[in-house]
Amino acid sequence: MTCLMLRDQCSSLWPAIKHIGVLVLLTITGLITNLIFYSTMASCLCDTNIKSVIFLAILGPFLALLALAVGLQKRNIFCNMKSTLLRKASFWKSIFLSVYPSVYWVAMLMIDSRYYVCYKTCEEKVSKDSFTGNYGRYDYYGHNSPKNSQELRVQSQLIGYSLIVVLAALVLLYLCCERCCRPTSWRLEELREHALEEGKQECAERYALAFAKHVIGQHEVHLYETPLNQDPNKTLPASAAPASIPRGLAAHVVVNTINRTPINTVYG
């Protein structure tokens, strides 16, 4: 009974645990990525590998979080209900829950702005050097231009905050549509399914309790007390033997039958 109640509580807390786990994983991933690419992003040497490092820092965790979020989706992408509109709503909800950790990760990197500034700086430097032919001189486009770096940092942070605002707006829009725009039949269908689920759990608990009582009743052992000074090899008198035990059955045979060792017991 207690195990079933504990299982129900864990199942009700599982969605919240999944979302909290995704946020914790995002934080840990950000710290690890920062430690790995800190020296590269701090120097931002515009060589041939810098773009590969930036794309790896962004796309690697992006794909990993996307795969994890898809794996954590318990329900299928398409709902089994008959309503086409409800099936579409379930589809878009599953898609959003699968994509939002990865998009949130990209937003965090854009707010950090180091990756975007380094990428744009190297790209503009290469474009200017290719146009003028003065390779290695980038007074305005390179690291020696605080004004340009500040503008790129502001652009990156604006993109990051815009992604977070879009995610929040999508969540708010979905909640409004779910609570206000659904017909009454959808809500009644959800209430019916919830009642059926509770009924299944109650039936399972009652069945488990009845089965446990049945098993305990089958293995219940009744001990028959005899005087402490009685010889176990001596047959019991007629008055001491219950009706269910043969009168000529010795006491030690009864003890061996119920698999109890007569040590410091009433059998002597």
Secondary structure, DSSP 8 states (H G I E B T S, - for coil): -HHHHHHHHHHHHHHHHHHHHHHHHHHHHHHHHHHHHHHHHHH---STTHHHHHHHHHHHHHHHHHHHHHHH--S-SS--SS-HHHHHHHHHHHHHHHHHHHHHHHHHHHHH-HHHHHHHHHHHHHHHHHHH--TT--TTTSTT-HHHHHHHHHHHHHHHHHHHHHHHHHHHHHHHHHHHSS-HHHHHHHHHHHHHHHHHHHHHHHHHHHHHHHHHHHT--------TTS-TTSB--TTTS-TTS-TT-BHHHHHHHTT---SSSTT-
